């Protein structure tokens, strides 16, 4: 298994948090469009779920390392 430093986990946390904010903003914009772009909204929703899951795992690793 690959070992990552706390700094690498913190950098990944920042990058993923930024991606989450961007997708949430895009999702908000998409939800206001007519006709409603269901496929894009579904994709954004699935991506958000995956990124939030990754964020939780990173946070766990950071907390266990301290």
Order of alpha helices (4+ residues) and beta strands (2+ residues): alpha-alpha
